[in-house]
Amino acid sequence: MRAFDLLQPSTVDEAVSLLQQHGEEARLLGGGAMLSILLRQRVVAPGYLISVTGIPGLDNIEATGEKLLLGSTATLRGIERSTAVKEQAPVLAEALHLVGNVRVRNVATIGGHLAHADIHLDLPPVLTALEATVIVRSLAGERRIPIDDWFVGYYETSLASDEMIVAVEIERQPTSLHGAYLKYCSLSPNDWPTVGVAAFLSADGGTAADVRIVAGSVAERPLRVADAEALLQDRPLGQEAITEVGRMYADAADPLPDVRGSADYKRKVTAVFVRRAIMAAATQAGLSIGE
Ligand SMILES: Cc1cc2nc3c(=O)[nH]c(=O)nc-3n(C[C@H](O)[C@H](O)[C@H](O)COP(=O)(O)OP(=O)(O)OC[C@H]3O[C@@H](n4cnc5c(N)ncnc54)[C@H](O)[C@@H]3O)c2cc1C
């Protein structure tokens, strides 16, 4: 591993000035769970690491009225255990419980998770379905980035090199909206997902409304297929339509073949898990499923 200087700012202003000062030579350090591996493998070799976990208050989890604000250094475990998160974004708390193992969740931060942007992450599908906003800061001020614009490609986000994530904002999940996150691992059960699907909907009389389906790990960005969601919108749910929606997601997926399975296999499990996630959301919403 290349030798580096560890910088430990005590405010966000100080952190972003260090970023500005050291430019491409610097790298932000969150929980370090992922970065320590990348440093050892020499995938990255910065001269300066700017550790942000010592900044007081940056790990706060606040429920303000209709919004949840997750500070960027809040650990995944802290968010998973937060009463406010369990009440206002229950599916997020459930998904967090499935991330890696408790040792990883104890150190990994939500800021590091979003900045890492591996396609095999559990939270992007849920945060996309919940229409979260990523809040970033630089010396120029604050920028609010809708999650739809956050993930740009493999390990790529819209974060500029002089910016850091300071928080993630999520609207309170409406009480009428019900959902589920299903994770499928073809290797060990606490592996990164082969496919992860978040599905949300609400029941409007006997019909499905506000349908949101997002598949993760099977494309370079969290995958949402508007035409497929529209097939279920404002009508009673039927097995045939749900199966067709699964097929449409499988067709739209562009998975990478790897140790977790071939591209074809991943498309097949995408169809299955999209279908199962919709059925789980329908059960939560109390909607029955016809033919
Ligand atoms: C063994 C292992 C198993 C895992 N399994 C899973 C899994 O099953 N599912 C899953 O979803 N995830 C999994 N993860 C990933 C984990 O959820 C986190 O995404 C990862 O650890 C990054 O968080 P971190 O705080 O450790 O970030 P770090 O390792 O500190 O940093 C990661 C990247 O984020 C940048 N960064 C850190 N903080 C900020 C900030 N505030 N602003 C801007 N950039 C920042 C760093 O510069 C770096 O590029 C696993 C990780 C490990 C090590």
The ligand as an SDF file (V2000), in Angstrom:
LIG
                    3D

 53 58  0  0  0  0  0  0  0  0999 V2000
  -16.8650   -7.5220    3.4300 C   0  0  0  0  0  0  0  0  0  0  0  0
  -17.8710   -6.5480    2.8690 C   0  0  0  0  0  0  0  0  0  0  0  0
  -19.1420   -7.0120    2.5480 C   0  0  0  0  0  0  0  0  0  0  0  0
  -20.1010   -6.1260    2.0220 C   0  0  0  0  0  0  0  0  0  0  0  0
  -21.3260   -6.6150    1.6900 N   0  0  0  0  0  0  0  0  0  0  0  0
  -22.2680   -5.7720    1.2080 C   0  0  0  0  0  0  0  0  0  0  0  0
  -23.5850   -6.2460    0.8660 C   0  0  0  0  0  0  0  0  0  0  0  0
  -23.9380   -7.4140    0.9950 O   0  0  0  0  0  0  0  0  0  0  0  0
  -24.4700   -5.3330    0.3890 N   0  0  0  0  0  0  0  0  0  0  0  0
  -24.1500   -4.0140    0.2280 C   0  0  0  0  0  0  0  0  0  0  0  0
  -25.0000   -3.2360   -0.1870 O   0  0  0  0  0  0  0  0  0  0  0  0
  -22.9260   -3.5400    0.5460 N   0  0  0  0  0  0  0  0  0  0  0  0
  -21.9760   -4.3800    1.0190 C   0  0  0  0  0  0  0  0  0  0  0  0
  -20.7390   -3.8860    1.3480 N   0  0  0  0  0  0  0  0  0  0  0  0
  -20.4410   -2.4410    1.0860 C   0  0  0  0  0  0  0  0  0  0  0  0
  -20.8580   -1.5280    2.2510 C   0  0  0  0  0  0  0  0  0  0  0  0
  -22.2750   -1.4890    2.3230 O   0  0  0  0  0  0  0  0  0  0  0  0
  -20.4060   -0.0600    2.0260 C   0  0  0  0  0  0  0  0  0  0  0  0
  -20.9310    0.3880    0.8080 O   0  0  0  0  0  0  0  0  0  0  0  0
  -18.9440    0.1250    1.9380 C   0  0  0  0  0  0  0  0  0  0  0  0
  -18.3270   -0.4640    3.0460 O   0  0  0  0  0  0  0  0  0  0  0  0
  -18.5800    1.6240    1.8390 C   0  0  0  0  0  0  0  0  0  0  0  0
  -18.8770    2.3330    3.0230 O   0  0  0  0  0  0  0  0  0  0  0  0
  -17.6830    2.9040    3.9150 P   0  0  0  0  0  0  0  0  0  0  0  0
  -18.2480    3.8930    4.8890 O   0  0  0  0  0  0  0  0  0  0  0  0
  -16.8950    1.7770    4.4620 O   0  0  0  0  0  0  0  0  0  0  0  0
  -16.8590    3.7210    2.8240 O   0  0  0  0  0  0  0  0  0  0  0  0
  -15.2810    3.8480    2.5810 P   0  0  0  0  0  0  0  0  0  0  0  0
  -14.6890    2.4970    2.3990 O   0  0  0  0  0  0  0  0  0  0  0  0
  -14.6800    4.7100    3.6440 O   0  0  0  0  0  0  0  0  0  0  0  0
  -15.3030    4.6560    1.2170 O   0  0  0  0  0  0  0  0  0  0  0  0
  -15.8750    4.1230    0.0340 C   0  0  0  0  0  0  0  0  0  0  0  0
  -15.8570    5.2180   -1.0420 C   0  0  0  0  0  0  0  0  0  0  0  0
  -16.6740    6.3020   -0.6440 O   0  0  0  0  0  0  0  0  0  0  0  0
  -15.9380    7.5360   -0.6070 C   0  0  0  0  0  0  0  0  0  0  0  0
  -16.5200    8.3130    0.5110 N   0  0  0  0  0  0  0  0  0  0  0  0
  -16.6040    7.9480    1.8170 C   0  0  0  0  0  0  0  0  0  0  0  0
  -17.3060    8.8580    2.5120 N   0  0  0  0  0  0  0  0  0  0  0  0
  -17.6610    9.8310    1.6400 C   0  0  0  0  0  0  0  0  0  0  0  0
  -18.4120   11.0550    1.7460 C   0  0  0  0  0  0  0  0  0  0  0  0
  -18.9500   11.4750    2.9070 N   0  0  0  0  0  0  0  0  0  0  0  0
  -18.6000   11.8010    0.6310 N   0  0  0  0  0  0  0  0  0  0  0  0
  -18.0920   11.3930   -0.5630 C   0  0  0  0  0  0  0  0  0  0  0  0
  -17.3640   10.2700   -0.7240 N   0  0  0  0  0  0  0  0  0  0  0  0
  -17.1660    9.4910    0.3620 C   0  0  0  0  0  0  0  0  0  0  0  0
  -14.4940    7.1060   -0.4260 C   0  0  0  0  0  0  0  0  0  0  0  0
  -13.5890    8.0820   -0.9050 O   0  0  0  0  0  0  0  0  0  0  0  0
  -14.4690    5.8340   -1.2560 C   0  0  0  0  0  0  0  0  0  0  0  0
  -14.3570    6.1380   -2.6120 O   0  0  0  0  0  0  0  0  0  0  0  0
  -19.7710   -4.7450    1.8580 C   0  0  0  0  0  0  0  0  0  0  0  0
  -18.4990   -4.2750    2.2130 C   0  0  0  0  0  0  0  0  0  0  0  0
  -17.5420   -5.1620    2.7130 C   0  0  0  0  0  0  0  0  0  0  0  0
  -16.1820   -4.6220    3.0960 C   0  0  0  0  0  0  0  0  0  0  0  0
  1  2  1  0
  2  3  1  0
  2 52  2  0
  3  4  2  0
  4  5  1  0
  4 50  1  0
  5  6  2  0
  6  7  1  0
  6 13  1  0
  7  8  2  0
  7  9  1  0
  9 10  1  0
 10 11  2  0
 10 12  1  0
 12 13  2  0
 13 14  1  0
 14 15  1  0
 14 50  1  0
 15 16  1  0
 16 17  1  0
 16 18  1  0
 18 19  1  0
 18 20  1  0
 20 21  1  0
 20 22  1  0
 22 23  1  0
 23 24  1  0
 24 25  2  0
 24 26  1  0
 24 27  1  0
 27 28  1  0
 28 29  2  0
 28 30  1  0
 28 31  1  0
 31 32  1  0
 32 33  1  0
 33 34  1  0
 33 48  1  0
 34 35  1  0
 35 36  1  0
 35 46  1  0
 36 37  1  0
 36 45  1  0
 37 38  2  0
 38 39  1  0
 39 40  1  0
 39 45  2  0
 40 41  1  0
 40 42  2  0
 42 43  1  0
 43 44  2  0
 44 45  1  0
 46 47  1  0
 46 48  1  0
 48 49  1  0
 50 51  2  0
 51 52  1  0
 52 53  1  0
M  END
$$$$
